[in-house]
Amino acid sequence: GAVVSQHPSWVICKSGTSVKIECRSLDFQATTMFWYRQFPKQSLMLMATSNEGSKATYEQGVEKDKFLINHASLTLSTLTVTSAHPEDSSFYICSANKDSANYGYTFGSGTRLTVV
Amino acid sequence: DAKTTQPPSMDCAEGRAANLPCNHSTISGNEYVYWYRQIHSQGPQYIIHGLKNNETNEMASLIITEDRKSSTLILPHATLRDTAVYYCITRGGSQGNLIFGKGTKLSVKP
């Protein structure tokens, strides 16, 4: 199988604080992980691609200094939302690919971020 | 942009087969078709994927037309727990990521 664990599942934070979300591939190594964001009643939108050992690649319109991505090992990528504001409240989801031809892409369970 | 087209919503009676169509007329020869579903406030769940042959697993069957321009996901005996948004996806992102469209909201009714 291919399992991706995401933590925490939900978090509430105050405006101006930072929040870290972890994404782990439990039974495989992932040189690449993807971070998506989903606003209510909308589809998933790719924010950035996390690459082990190198800088992340951000999609157009996503602030790299606000959404810090660290992919320090082959099984862990972290997304830190810095100086969070209410408009950052969203559902954040990570994904990793073990072997797309046989397993497809595996997604974490998501993190519901609420900034108050 | 997503490279697939799906109806926005469908209803299905509990116990009946749910047939979810998807058009992917611009799919390239080596691109897989992936199906995922998302239950409210959860991450997408993998269902099935295929290249050109029909596929079946414990969750569903995938029927791909011979020209590969469309496919149908079949849930043989839909239950209330199958109510979700179903996404038909071909990998198309520049980073090798999946691009999500709006999907089909399937409502299974008693």
Interface residues (C-beta under 8 A of the other chain):
Chain A: Q6 T32 F34 Y36 S43 L44 M45 L46 T49 T57 F91 I93 S95 N97 S100 A101 Y103 G104 Y105 T106 F107 G108 S109 G110 R112
Chain B: A2 Y32 Y34 Y36 S41 Q42 G43 P44 Q45 Y46 H49 Y87 R91 G93 Q95 G96 N97 L98 I99 F100 G101 K102 G103
